[in-house]
Amino acid sequence: MTHVFKRTILFFLLTSVSTAWAQTITPPAGIPPEQFQQWLQNNGYAAGQTNNDTSAPPPSSAYEQGQQQMLNAVPPNSPDSNPEAAAAFQSMLQQNMPLTPRQVVQLHQQIDMSQRAAAIPANIPPKPVSTTLMVNLAPGTTPPAIRLAQGYVSSLVFVDSTGSPWPIAAFDIGNPKAVNIQWDGKSNIIMLQAVSTYSNGDIVLRLLGNPTPITLELVSGQRVVDYRVDIHVSGIGPNSKDLPIGSSLPSSANQLLLGVLDGVAPAGSKPLTVHGADAQAWLMVDKIYLRTRFTVLSPGWTDTMVSPDGMHAYELPKTSSVLISRYGEPAELKVEGF
């Protein structure tokens, strides 16, 4: 009977300590509180206050009491601690956290500076420009050059003499490993991007309905990169709506009008003031070079060119009044500054 009683008491103690962390111990059912307290004293346990309430304490207070008991169980640092243990602790700290907080901040700053320096190119970035070219398909002519750059996309836009889109039928690249090409297979626009910093090659394109292929030289690593190149091809493309007057244009006029299309004043010209609509004009000898998006009705122009975005360049005789068609209505431009 004594062994059964002791086993019951021991089982209850282990269960109470591991689950409740309570300061008071409730005796098992059927055992008088006085007998339970006497047993605790005889076995070396501090006699606690008997609690006849069988309900467990709130979990929050039991958890806090258990934490406090664990903290109290940690022995304080003694001044005569083992020097080998202290050295091992310091060595572990040094191995896992060798840097001070200030050094960690400086390390992050150095990494940021290194990444920023790595992103800076070795040379000055190329200057982006948009240009207009007139392709001469006659034998013996030098093909125009397209300036590419690594990390930049250049678009080539092919138009006919009227400025209408001229679709591309096929193309072939001389150095396919040096240039990345994107084309949708039907439009008049092809996009090129240099793969390497310095490369040379060419591209041959065949336009829809044009029996003569167009050859362009491709160079990269220049100080200027062509963002967009409007390439004018002599002739009438399949999408042309208005036939141009005359079958060809003088070479000198072509070069001047190409510059006017890009907004570049002809060399040696005098800028003029235009009132009545958005337009630019320059006087060169006895000719006026007019740049506008509207159609000139009078006086009769001698040469004209149209860009893919609808900009017109006209060569006109010297005059102070120009009649244009603006959104279907006639309007007059006043030219001053002669």
C-alpha positions in Angstrom: 0.0 0.0 0.0 2.9 2.3 0.8 4.5 1.7 -2.6 1.3 2.4 -4.4 0.9 5.7 -2.5 4.4 6.8 -3.3 4.0 6.0 -7.0 0.8 8.0 -7.1 2.4 11.0 -5.4 5.5 10.9 -7.7 3.4 10.6 -10.9 1.3 13.6 -9.8 4.4 15.7 -9.0 6.0 15.0 -12.4 2.7 15.8 -14.2 2.2 19.0 -12.3 5.7 20.4 -12.7 5.9 19.7 -16.5 2.5 21.0 -17.5 1.5 23.8 -15.0 4.6 25.3 -13.6 2.4 26.2 -10.6 3.6 27.5 -7.3 1.0 25.5 -5.4 0.4 21.7 -5.6 -3.1 20.2 -5.3 -3.2 16.8 -3.6 -4.6 13.8 -5.6 -8.2 12.9 -5.1 -8.8 10.7 -2.1 -5.7 11.8 -0.1 -6.2 14.1 2.8 -4.3 17.4 2.5 -2.6 16.9 5.9 -1.2 13.5 4.9 -0.1 14.9 1.5 1.8 17.8 3.2 3.4 15.4 5.7 4.6 13.2 2.8 6.2 16.2 1.1 8.1 17.2 4.2 9.3 13.6 4.8 10.7 13.4 1.3 12.6 16.7 1.3 10.1 18.9 -0.7 9.1 22.3 0.5 5.6 22.2 1.7 3.3 24.4 -0.4 -0.1 25.7 0.2 -2.7 23.1 -0.6 -5.2 24.2 -3.3 -8.4 22.3 -3.4 -9.4 24.0 -6.7 -8.9 21.4 -9.4 -8.9 24.1 -12.2 -5.5 24.8 -13.8 -4.1 28.4 -13.6 -4.4 30.5 -16.7 -2.0 29.6 -19.5 -0.6 33.1 -19.7 0.4 33.3 -16.0 1.8 29.7 -16.1 3.9 30.6 -19.1 5.3 33.7 -17.5 6.0 31.9 -14.3 7.8 29.2 -16.3 9.9 31.8 -18.1 10.8 33.4 -14.8 11.9 30.1 -13.3 14.1 29.4 -16.3 15.7 32.8 -16.0 16.3 32.3 -12.3 17.8 28.9 -13.0 20.6 30.5 -15.0 23.7 30.8 -12.8 25.2 34.3 -12.7 28.6 34.9 -14.2 31.2 34.2 -11.7 34.4 36.3 -11.7 36.5 33.1 -11.5 35.0 31.6 -14.6 37.0 29.2 -16.8 39.4 31.3 -18.9 39.4 28.6 -21.7 35.6 28.9 -22.0 35.8 32.7 -22.3 38.5 32.4 -24.9 36.4 29.8 -26.9 33.4 32.1 -26.7 35.4 35.1 -28.0 36.8 32.9 -30.8 33.3 31.9 -31.8 32.2 35.5 -31.9 35.1 36.4 -34.0 34.5 33.6 -36.5 30.8 34.3 -36.9 30.7 38.1 -36.5 34.2 39.3 -37.3 33.1 42.8 -38.4 31.9 45.7 -36.2 28.6 47.5 -37.0 30.6 50.4 -38.5 32.6 48.1 -40.6 29.4 46.4 -41.9 28.0 49.8 -43.0 31.3 50.7 -44.7 31.3 47.4 -46.5 27.8 48.1 -47.9 28.9 51.5 -49.0 32.0 50.0 -50.8 29.8 47.4 -52.5 27.4 50.1 -53.7 30.3 52.2 -55.1 31.8 49.2 -56.8 28.4 48.4 -58.5 28.0 52.0 -59.6 31.6 52.1 -61.0 31.0 48.8 -62.9 27.9 50.3 -64.6 29.8 53.3 -65.9 31.1 52.7 -69.5 34.7 53.0 -70.2 34.1 55.6 -72.9 31.6 58.4 -73.2 28.2 57.1 -74.2 27.4 57.6 -77.9 25.2 60.6 -78.9 21.8 59.4 -80.2 20.6 61.0 -83.5 17.8 60.6 -86.0 18.9 61.0 -89.6 17.5 60.7 -93.1 19.4 59.0 -96.0 18.8 58.9 -99.7 19.8 55.6 -101.1 21.4 55.6 -104.6 21.0 52.3 -106.3 23.3 53.1 -109.2 26.3 50.8 -109.7 29.6 52.0 -108.3 28.1 54.0 -105.4 29.3 53.6 -101.9 26.6 52.2 -99.6 25.7 54.4 -96.7 26.7 53.5 -93.1 24.5 52.8 -90.2 26.1 53.5 -86.8 25.2 51.0 -84.2 26.1 50.7 -80.5 26.0 47.9 -77.9 22.9 48.3 -75.7 21.1 50.6 -78.2 18.4 49.7 -80.7 18.5 51.3 -84.2 15.4 51.3 -86.4 15.6 51.6 -90.1 12.5 52.9 -91.9 12.2 52.5 -95.7 10.0 54.8 -97.7 9.7 55.6 -101.4 9.9 59.0 -103.2 6.5 60.0 -101.9 7.3 59.2 -98.3 5.0 56.2 -98.3 6.2 53.0 -96.5 8.0 50.5 -98.7 7.8 47.0 -97.1 10.8 44.8 -96.8 10.6 41.5 -98.6 13.8 39.8 -97.4 17.2 40.5 -95.9 20.6 38.9 -95.2 23.2 39.9 -92.7 27.0 39.6 -93.3 28.0 39.0 -89.7 25.0 37.5 -87.8 27.0 37.0 -84.6 27.7 40.7 -84.3 24.2 42.1 -84.9 20.8 41.2 -83.4 17.9 41.8 -85.9 14.2 42.1 -85.2 11.6 42.2 -88.0 8.0 41.3 -88.1 8.2 39.8 -91.6 5.9 42.3 -93.3 6.5 45.9 -92.4 9.0 48.5 -93.7 10.8 48.8 -90.3 13.7 46.6 -89.2 15.5 47.0 -85.9 19.2 46.3 -85.3 21.3 46.1 -82.2 25.1 45.5 -82.0 26.0 42.5 -79.9 29.7 43.4 -79.4 31.2 46.8 -78.7 33.3 47.0 -81.9 32.2 45.2 -85.1 31.9 45.8 -88.8 29.7 44.2 -91.4 26.8 44.8 -93.8 23.2 44.0 -94.4 21.5 43.5 -97.8 17.8 44.1 -98.0 15.3 43.5 -100.8 12.2 45.7 -100.9 8.8 44.4 -102.1 8.6 44.9 -105.8 12.1 46.4 -106.2 14.5 44.2 -108.2 17.6 46.0 -106.9 18.8 45.0 -103.5 19.9 47.7 -101.0 23.3 47.3 -99.2 24.0 49.1 -96.0 27.3 49.1 -94.0 27.0 48.4 -90.3 29.6 49.8 -87.9 29.6 49.9 -84.1 31.7 51.6 -81.5 31.3 55.1 -82.9 30.7 58.3 -80.9 27.2 58.7 -82.5 24.5 56.1 -82.7 21.6 56.2 -85.2 18.4 55.8 -83.2 16.2 56.1 -86.3 17.2 56.3 -89.9 14.6 57.2 -92.5 15.9 55.7 -95.8 14.4 57.2 -98.9 14.6 54.9 -102.0 14.1 56.4 -105.4 11.0 55.0 -107.0 7.3 54.3 -106.4 6.6 51.7 -103.8 3.5 49.4 -103.6 1.9 51.7 -100.9 2.4 55.0 -102.8 -0.8 57.1 -103.1 0.4 60.2 -104.9 2.8 60.1 -107.8 5.7 62.6 -107.5 6.1 65.2 -110.2 9.2 64.2 -112.2 11.0 61.0 -112.2 14.2 62.1 -110.4 15.5 64.9 -108.2 18.9 66.7 -108.6 21.5 65.3 -106.3 22.3 68.7 -104.7 18.6 69.4 -104.0 18.2 65.9 -102.5 21.0 66.5 -100.0 19.6 69.9 -99.1 16.1 68.6 -98.7 17.3 65.7 -96.6 18.8 68.2 -94.2 15.7 70.3 -94.2 13.6 67.2 -93.4 15.8 66.8 -90.3 15.4 70.4 -89.4 19.0 71.3 -90.4 19.5 74.6 -92.1 21.3 74.5 -95.4 24.9 75.6 -95.3 25.1 79.3 -96.0 21.4 80.0 -95.8 19.6 82.7 -93.9 16.7 81.9 -91.5 13.4 83.4 -92.3 10.3 84.1 -90.1 7.0 82.4 -91.0 3.6 83.5 -89.8 0.3 81.7 -90.2 1.2 78.0 -89.4 3.9 75.9 -87.8 6.7 76.0 -90.4 10.4 76.8 -90.8 12.0 78.5 -93.8 15.5 79.4 -95.0 16.7 81.6 -97.9 19.6 80.4 -100.0 20.4 82.6 -103.0 17.0 82.9 -104.7 15.4 79.8 -103.3 13.3 79.2 -100.2 13.6 75.9 -98.4 10.4 75.3 -96.4 9.8 72.7 -93.7 6.2 72.1 -92.7 3.6 69.3 -92.2 1.1 71.0 -94.6 0.8 70.7 -98.3 2.0 73.6 -100.4 -0.5 74.7 -103.1 1.2 77.9 -104.4 3.7 78.8 -105.7 4.6 75.7 -107.5 7.6 73.9 -105.8 10.6 72.7 -107.8 11.5 69.8 -105.5 10.0 68.1 -102.4 10.6 65.3 -100.1 8.4 63.7 -97.4 9.5 61.8 -94.3 7.6 58.8 -92.8 6.1 60.9 -90.0 4.5 63.3 -92.5 7.0 66.1 -92.5 7.4 67.9 -95.9 10.5 69.7 -97.3 10.0 72.0 -100.2 12.2 74.0 -102.5 10.3 77.1 -103.6 11.1 80.3 -105.6 11.7 83.4 -103.5 8.3 84.7 -102.4 6.7 86.4 -99.4 3.5 84.5 -99.5 2.9 80.7 -99.6 -0.6 79.1 -100.0 -1.0 75.8 -98.1 -3.7 73.3 -97.4 -4.2 73.0 -93.6 -6.5 70.3 -92.5 -8.4 70.6 -95.8 -8.7 74.4 -95.7 -6.5 76.8 -97.6 -4.3 79.1 -95.5 -1.6 81.7 -96.2 1.9 81.7 -94.8 3.6 85.1 -94.6 7.4 84.9 -95.0 9.5 87.7 -93.6 13.1 88.5 -92.9 14.6 88.7 -96.5 
